[in-house]
Amino acid sequence: MKRKGGHKGHKGHRKGNKKKKHQKLVNVEEAYQGPKSIVVRKGKVPHNIKKLIIDLRRALEPNSSKNLKEKNSNQIKDYLHVASLLGVTHMLVFTSTELSNYLRFAKVPKGPTMTFRILRYSLTSDVMRVHPNPPCLEGTRFTTPPLVVMNNFGTEQHQQLMVVMFQNLFPPINIPTISLNDCKRVVLINYDPEEDSIEFRHYAISVSPAGVSKAVKRLLQSNLPKLHDYKDIAEYIERESGQTESDVEDAGEGTVTLAENFGKMKQSTQTAVKLVELGPRISLKLVKLVEGFFEGEVLFHRHVTKTKEEISRLREEKEKKLQEKQRRRKLQEANVKKKRGEEEGDGSESESEGDYDEELEDEADERNFYRKEANKSQEKKSIEQKTPKKEKEEDDDDDDDDDDDDDGDDSGNEEASEDEDDDDDSGSEEASDG
């Protein structure tokens, strides 16, 4: 007889004998190859800047942190600690002040750091509203890194550093091994010499057949259209065969011959390549360039200029501070070794560290004790200073009465001594008469 029911949870295995799924440990060096960036904010920023952070993370995919969450209390050192664990190479930090919004772009972990002022920006949602047929933002378009195009940069030091920083933000292209299907997006960074600013643009690469009408393009690129209003396919093509501006543009310089299959387009077909903007748009102006990671020598500043003498003097002061810091560190290490050697001799390092920590705790307790005693003495002094004046006056009156009593006693003693002297004189006179 077959049982209709059974023990709950019984699916071919006994209860409690389920196979455990072990998580595979991933090597950080193997998982994070090439440049890796994080886009975060520091402090409170406007709501639109938070949306801009999300859009910029999408533009930097797949080598960017998409779901990273931050707090208003997070500091740069917190992000730096996470970056060292995840193999992050670049950090973009958005900040906001009463005057403007700023973007700090730094190379982890030793710099340099560039500070940009955000002049203008447009979100991805704003760009999508302009398109009559907005492109899809999902799918495999963001699984490969974009191509980077740097345009119109000069030969000055700060401009060359900007070029190197933005190029290293994206992985390099290996031309012999690259596939056309991996080229799906383009990031354009253009320098405007009139405004002395840079423009960040993000595009998608679209390919369509060249030299054919719109109707044929629709047939080649998508599914069959609705033909219930037409007698046959020829009528559909003739009705939609009117030439448009896009057809004229396709016959120009944008026509290429595919060397391999690209999406739905086959190899060796004449195609028209277009760029469809995805967003975001950002206009940036360089304000400051620092040698280190958020600190160090200032290599460029838009509003402050210094002479060569001032720069050399600042460098000398910095070297002196570094030398003094190293000297103190060496002295501290020598003192620690000396104390450990005196207490434990050749004992283990762990025990000596524990004893050294206990000594530090004892010294801290002694300092706290002396601080408490000093506070008590100060409180006593303050209480004495706050006593009412009447008590002082009464004490002064009591002192005056005591002085008067002392004066009376002194006068009585003087009178008694005078009487004794008179008696002695009279007695001496009588003796002389006898």
VMD Tcl script that draws the C-alpha trace (Angstrom):
set ca {
  {0.00 0.00 0.00}
  {1.28 3.49 -0.92}
  {1.25 6.21 1.62}
  {-0.44 9.37 0.54}
  {1.33 11.55 3.00}
  {4.63 11.52 4.75}
  {6.85 13.33 7.13}
  {7.07 17.05 6.51}
  {10.20 17.99 4.71}
  {10.75 14.45 3.37}
  {11.84 14.71 -0.26}
  {13.97 11.64 -0.84}
  {16.32 12.43 2.06}
  {15.95 12.02 5.74}
  {15.36 15.08 7.83}
  {18.61 16.65 8.91}
  {20.69 15.04 6.15}
  {20.54 17.92 3.70}
  {23.67 18.66 1.75}
  {25.44 21.79 2.93}
  {26.40 24.35 0.34}
  {29.92 25.59 0.89}
  {30.76 29.02 -0.41}
  {33.79 29.11 -2.63}
  {36.48 31.56 -1.58}
  {37.40 33.94 -4.36}
  {40.93 35.24 -4.72}
  {40.83 39.03 -4.65}
  {43.69 39.42 -7.11}
  {41.98 37.15 -9.64}
  {38.51 38.65 -9.18}
  {39.58 42.28 -9.57}
  {41.91 42.55 -12.53}
  {42.51 45.86 -14.24}
  {41.29 49.27 -13.00}
  {38.49 49.30 -10.45}
  {36.72 52.45 -9.27}
  {34.23 53.46 -6.61}
  {31.96 56.51 -6.81}
  {30.88 57.76 -3.37}
  {29.85 60.90 -1.55}
  {31.19 62.60 1.55}
  {28.78 64.34 3.89}
  {25.38 65.61 2.86}
  {24.75 66.25 -0.83}
  {21.60 67.27 -2.75}
  {19.18 64.64 -3.98}
  {20.09 65.18 -7.64}
  {23.78 64.63 -6.86}
  {22.85 61.22 -5.41}
  {21.14 60.39 -8.70}
  {24.20 61.63 -10.58}
  {26.38 59.25 -8.54}
  {24.16 56.31 -9.60}
  {24.31 57.39 -13.26}
  {28.10 57.75 -13.18}
  {28.45 54.30 -11.63}
  {26.39 52.92 -14.50}
  {28.65 54.68 -17.04}
  {31.78 53.18 -15.44}
  {30.42 49.62 -15.37}
  {31.45 46.81 -15.21}
  {34.57 48.03 -13.34}
  {32.65 50.13 -10.83}
  {30.71 49.53 -7.64}
  {27.03 49.51 -8.59}
  {25.36 48.75 -5.24}
  {27.77 50.44 -2.83}
  {25.96 52.13 0.05}
  {27.46 54.98 2.06}
  {26.49 57.10 5.07}
  {26.84 60.77 5.87}
  {29.32 59.89 8.63}
  {31.71 57.99 6.35}
  {35.19 59.49 6.00}
  {37.87 59.16 3.35}
  {39.87 56.75 5.53}
  {36.84 54.39 5.65}
  {36.65 54.28 1.86}
  {40.41 53.84 1.64}
  {40.25 50.80 3.94}
  {37.54 49.21 1.78}
  {39.44 50.10 -1.39}
  {42.58 48.29 -0.22}
  {40.54 45.13 0.46}
  {38.70 45.12 -2.89}
  {41.62 46.12 -5.10}
  {40.18 49.53 -6.01}
  {42.53 51.74 -8.05}
  {40.51 54.98 -8.41}
  {38.14 56.88 -6.13}
  {35.61 59.54 -7.15}
  {34.16 61.50 -4.21}
  {31.27 63.98 -4.54}
  {30.99 66.79 -1.99}
  {28.69 69.77 -1.66}
  {29.10 73.23 -0.10}
  {27.03 76.39 0.02}
  {28.84 77.73 -3.04}
  {28.93 74.75 -5.38}
  {29.24 70.98 -5.85}
  {32.65 69.37 -6.25}
  {34.14 66.12 -7.56}
  {37.44 64.77 -6.24}
  {39.17 62.25 -8.45}
  {42.06 60.38 -6.77}
  {44.40 57.50 -7.57}
  {44.54 54.91 -4.77}
  {46.60 54.79 -2.59}
  {49.28 57.45 -3.23}
  {47.61 59.98 -5.49}
  {47.53 62.32 -7.29}
  {44.20 63.95 -6.47}
  {42.26 66.33 -8.73}
  {39.49 68.58 -7.43}
  {36.87 69.66 -9.99}
  {34.06 72.13 -9.65}
  {30.82 70.88 -11.21}
  {29.59 73.64 -13.51}
  {26.61 71.85 -15.07}
  {25.19 68.36 -15.20}
  {22.28 66.44 -16.68}
  {20.99 63.13 -15.40}
  {20.37 60.06 -17.53}
  {16.60 60.51 -17.07}
  {16.87 64.05 -18.47}
  {18.76 62.83 -21.54}
  {16.26 60.01 -22.15}
  {13.37 62.51 -22.27}
  {14.95 64.19 -25.30}
  {15.09 61.00 -27.40}
  {11.96 60.21 -29.45}
  {12.88 56.53 -29.20}
  {15.06 56.17 -26.08}
  {17.49 53.24 -26.08}
  {17.28 50.39 -23.63}
  {19.51 50.73 -20.55}
  {19.40 47.05 -19.62}
  {20.81 43.90 -21.15}
  {24.38 43.17 -22.18}
  {25.31 46.73 -23.08}
  {26.94 47.36 -19.70}
  {28.76 44.03 -19.39}
  {31.80 45.35 -21.26}
  {33.80 48.51 -20.53}
  {33.34 51.53 -22.79}
  {35.84 52.94 -25.28}
  {37.51 56.19 -24.16}
  {38.04 59.15 -26.49}
  {40.18 62.08 -25.26}
  {39.88 65.21 -27.37}
  {41.47 68.66 -27.56}
  {43.79 68.46 -24.54}
  {46.94 70.61 -24.46}
  {50.54 70.00 -23.44}
  {50.48 71.68 -20.02}
  {51.34 69.61 -16.97}
  {47.90 69.60 -15.35}
  {46.19 68.79 -18.67}
  {48.51 65.86 -19.35}
  {47.86 64.54 -15.83}
  {44.13 64.74 -16.48}
  {44.56 62.73 -19.69}
  {46.54 60.01 -17.87}
  {44.08 59.83 -14.97}
  {40.99 59.49 -17.18}
  {42.65 56.97 -19.48}
  {43.71 54.78 -16.55}
  {40.16 54.89 -15.18}
  {39.16 52.43 -17.94}
  {40.88 49.19 -18.99}
  {43.21 49.43 -22.01}
  {42.17 48.05 -25.40}
  {44.04 45.08 -26.83}
  {43.51 45.64 -30.57}
  {44.64 42.17 -31.80}
  {42.22 40.33 -29.49}
  {39.28 42.75 -29.18}
  {35.91 41.75 -30.60}
  {33.39 44.08 -32.23}
  {30.66 42.77 -29.95}
  {32.62 44.16 -26.98}
  {32.50 47.69 -28.41}
  {29.06 48.81 -27.29}
  {29.64 52.15 -25.59}
  {31.87 55.25 -25.85}
  {32.93 57.75 -23.20}
  {33.95 61.11 -24.68}
  {36.03 63.54 -22.59}
  {36.50 66.84 -24.41}
  {38.50 69.89 -23.30}
  {36.99 73.31 -23.99}
  {39.82 75.92 -24.13}
  {37.44 78.89 -24.14}
  {35.77 77.96 -20.86}
  {38.83 76.05 -19.60}
  {36.62 73.09 -18.67}
  {36.11 69.46 -19.67}
  {32.91 67.81 -20.88}
  {32.00 64.23 -19.95}
  {29.63 62.44 -22.37}
  {28.40 58.84 -22.49}
  {27.15 57.24 -25.74}
  {25.90 53.91 -27.01}
  {27.09 52.55 -30.37}
  {24.26 51.67 -32.75}
  {24.65 50.04 -36.16}
  {22.07 50.09 -38.96}
  {22.12 49.05 -42.64}
  {23.35 51.76 -44.99}
  {21.78 52.77 -48.30}
  {18.32 51.35 -47.59}
  {15.03 52.91 -46.61}
  {13.51 52.95 -43.16}
  {11.10 50.18 -43.98}
  {13.90 47.81 -44.97}
  {15.86 48.82 -41.85}
  {12.92 47.87 -39.68}
  {12.66 44.52 -41.40}
  {16.37 43.82 -40.94}
  {16.76 45.09 -37.38}
  {13.53 44.01 -35.69}
  {10.65 41.61 -35.98}
  {8.13 41.81 -38.80}
  {5.88 44.89 -38.57}
  {2.11 44.83 -38.53}
  {0.96 44.26 -42.11}
  {-2.83 44.02 -41.66}
  {-3.30 47.38 -43.44}
  {-1.25 46.28 -46.47}
  {-1.99 43.82 -49.28}
  {1.60 42.51 -49.40}
  {5.13 43.35 -48.23}
  {5.87 45.31 -51.42}
  {3.18 47.84 -50.61}
  {4.66 48.34 -47.14}
  {8.13 48.99 -48.56}
  {6.88 51.40 -51.25}
  {4.81 53.41 -48.80}
  {7.68 53.75 -46.31}
  {10.40 54.32 -48.89}
  {10.46 58.10 -48.54}
  {14.00 59.43 -48.02}
  {14.68 61.10 -44.67}
  {17.55 63.05 -43.12}
  {18.90 59.93 -41.45}
  {19.07 58.15 -44.83}
  {21.13 61.02 -46.21}
  {23.49 60.89 -43.21}
  {23.92 57.14 -43.63}
  {25.41 57.66 -47.08}
  {28.20 59.86 -45.71}
  {31.39 59.16 -43.77}
  {29.59 57.04 -41.14}
  {29.31 54.06 -43.50}
  {31.67 51.15 -42.82}
  {32.01 47.52 -43.81}
  {31.81 45.10 -40.91}
  {34.83 42.84 -40.50}
  {32.82 40.40 -38.37}
  {29.33 39.85 -37.07}
  {28.04 42.68 -34.89}
  {24.75 42.00 -33.16}
  {22.14 41.19 -35.81}
  {24.32 42.54 -38.61}
  {26.29 40.02 -40.61}
  {29.89 40.22 -41.70}
  {30.92 42.29 -44.78}
  {27.72 44.34 -44.89}
  {27.60 48.10 -45.41}
  {26.45 49.65 -42.15}
  {25.98 53.12 -40.74}
  {27.49 53.69 -37.28}
  {25.78 56.18 -34.97}
  {26.25 57.32 -31.39}
  {23.15 57.54 -29.20}
  {23.66 59.52 -26.01}
  {22.84 57.68 -22.79}
  {23.92 60.21 -20.16}
  {24.92 61.59 -17.80}
  {26.40 64.88 -18.99}
  {28.90 66.59 -16.69}
  {30.83 69.85 -17.16}
  {33.87 70.06 -14.87}
  {36.47 72.73 -14.16}
  {39.79 71.87 -12.53}
  {40.38 73.86 -9.33}
  {43.24 72.09 -7.57}
  {45.77 69.32 -8.26}
  {47.58 67.68 -5.34}
  {50.53 65.30 -5.51}
  {49.35 62.79 -2.87}
  {46.11 61.10 -1.85}
  {43.92 64.07 -0.77}
  {47.05 65.79 0.59}
  {50.60 66.71 -0.34}
  {52.31 69.29 -2.50}
  {50.02 71.47 -4.62}
  {50.95 71.09 -8.29}
  {48.22 73.36 -9.66}
  {45.78 75.81 -8.11}
  {43.44 78.03 -10.07}
  {43.04 80.80 -7.50}
  {46.44 80.77 -5.68}
  {49.85 81.27 -7.29}
  {53.23 81.01 -5.53}
  {56.74 81.99 -6.49}
  {59.63 79.56 -6.84}
  {61.13 80.80 -3.56}
  {57.90 80.09 -1.67}
  {57.65 76.64 -3.24}
  {61.25 75.76 -2.29}
  {60.71 77.05 1.26}
  {57.57 74.94 1.66}
  {59.43 71.88 0.38}
  {62.23 72.41 2.90}
  {59.73 72.75 5.73}
  {58.00 69.56 4.63}
  {61.31 67.65 4.50}
  {62.19 68.86 7.99}
  {58.84 67.68 9.32}
  {59.31 64.27 7.72}
  {62.81 63.93 9.17}
  {61.59 64.92 12.63}
  {58.74 62.43 12.36}
  {61.13 59.62 11.40}
  {63.48 60.53 14.23}
  {60.66 60.40 16.80}
  {59.44 57.09 15.42}
  {62.91 55.54 15.68}
  {63.33 56.87 19.21}
  {59.95 55.48 20.22}
  {60.75 52.07 18.77}
  {64.11 52.03 20.58}
  {62.46 52.89 23.91}
  {59.87 50.15 23.44}
  {62.58 47.58 22.69}
  {64.57 48.73 25.70}
  {61.62 48.35 28.06}
  {60.77 44.95 26.69}
  {64.36 43.79 27.08}
  {64.58 45.02 30.69}
  {61.32 43.41 31.80}
  {61.22 40.11 30.00}
  {64.74 39.60 28.76}
  {64.53 36.86 26.21}
  {60.80 36.20 26.76}
  {58.21 35.93 24.07}
  {57.07 39.04 22.25}
  {53.44 38.47 23.11}
  {54.09 38.52 26.87}
  {56.28 41.60 26.61}
  {53.57 43.37 24.64}
  {51.03 42.48 27.32}
  {53.29 43.80 30.10}
  {53.96 46.93 28.15}
  {50.22 47.49 27.74}
  {49.72 46.96 31.49}
  {52.37 49.58 32.22}
  {50.64 52.02 29.94}
  {47.35 51.34 31.75}
  {49.00 51.91 35.16}
  {50.49 55.18 33.98}
  {47.10 56.24 32.67}
  {45.49 55.39 36.06}
  {48.11 57.46 37.87}
  {47.53 60.41 35.59}
  {43.77 60.15 36.19}
  {44.34 60.04 39.96}
  {46.47 63.19 39.92}
  {43.94 64.92 37.73}
  {41.17 64.12 40.21}
  {43.27 65.45 43.10}
  {44.00 68.65 41.19}
  {40.30 69.07 40.44}
  {39.44 68.64 44.13}
  {41.94 71.31 45.18}
  {40.54 73.67 42.56}
  {37.01 73.05 43.82}
  {38.11 73.85 47.41}
  {39.69 77.09 46.27}
  {36.58 78.07 44.38}
  {34.39 77.34 47.46}
  {36.64 79.48 49.65}
  {36.45 82.32 47.17}
  {32.63 82.12 47.13}
  {32.20 82.54 51.00}
  {29.97 85.55 51.94}
  {31.56 88.84 53.00}
  {29.53 88.93 56.24}
  {31.41 86.02 57.68}
  {34.66 87.78 56.90}
  {33.39 90.99 58.63}
  {32.31 89.04 61.72}
  {35.68 87.41 61.87}
  {37.28 90.86 61.63}
  {35.07 92.14 64.53}
  {36.03 89.17 66.67}
  {39.64 89.87 65.99}
  {39.18 93.53 67.05}
  {37.51 92.49 70.37}
  {40.34 90.15 71.08}
  {42.79 92.97 70.48}
  {40.88 95.25 72.90}
  {40.95 92.57 75.61}
  {44.61 92.14 75.12}
  {45.12 95.91 75.48}
  {43.10 95.94 78.75}
  {45.16 93.15 80.18}
  {48.32 94.97 79.28}
  {47.15 98.20 81.00}
  {46.24 96.29 84.20}
  {49.60 94.66 84.28}
  {51.29 98.04 83.90}
  {49.35 99.53 86.87}
  {50.20 96.56 89.08}
  {53.85 96.89 88.23}
  {53.78 100.63 89.04}
  {52.24 99.96 92.53}
  {54.87 97.40 93.26}
  {57.59 99.85 92.34}
  {56.13 102.51 94.69}
  {56.02 100.05 97.59}
  {59.60 99.09 96.99}
  {60.71 102.73 96.97}
  {58.90 103.55 100.24}
  {60.36 100.51 101.95}
  {63.83 101.43 100.89}
  {63.43 104.99 102.24}
  {62.33 103.78 105.70}
  {65.27 101.47 105.89}
  {67.63 104.32 105.18}
  {66.08 106.49 107.94}
  {66.53 103.81 110.58}
}
mol new
graphics top color blue
foreach p $ca { graphics top sphere $p radius 0.5 }
foreach p [lrange $ca 0 end-1] q [lrange $ca 1 end] { graphics top cylinder $p $q radius 0.2 }
display resetview
